[in-house]
């Protein structure tokens, strides 16, 4: 539970609000279950928290992978732009040479 709370705080900017709400609710449910000392209720609450905490990893991974896919796309676009500019410059030089 402590690790989940820590991850939630550390990566809050990368986690969607609905996931944060779900995890916070599951933490609250687990705390309430612990006060009842009902083993079955504690296990169920712990399992729900475990499942919802996996969403933290998914959210972080999806943000990281989307950041990584954007960078190569931007680089490729810059390279294409540079190549087009060089190609245009080369054509202009050829035109000038032909006119001479």
Residue pairs with C-beta under 8 A, 6 or more apart in sequence:
1 27
1 30
1 49
4 23
4 27
4 49
4 53
4 56
5 27
7 53
7 56
8 15
8 20
8 23
8 24
8 56
11 56
11 59
11 60
12 20
14 59
14 60
14 63
15 55
15 56
15 59
15 60
16 59
19 52
19 55
19 56
19 59
22 52
22 55
23 49
23 52
23 53
23 55
23 56
26 45
26 48
26 49
26 52
26 53
27 49
29 45
29 48
29 49
30 42
30 45
30 46
30 48
30 49
32 45
33 41
33 42
33 44
33 45
33 46
34 42
36 42
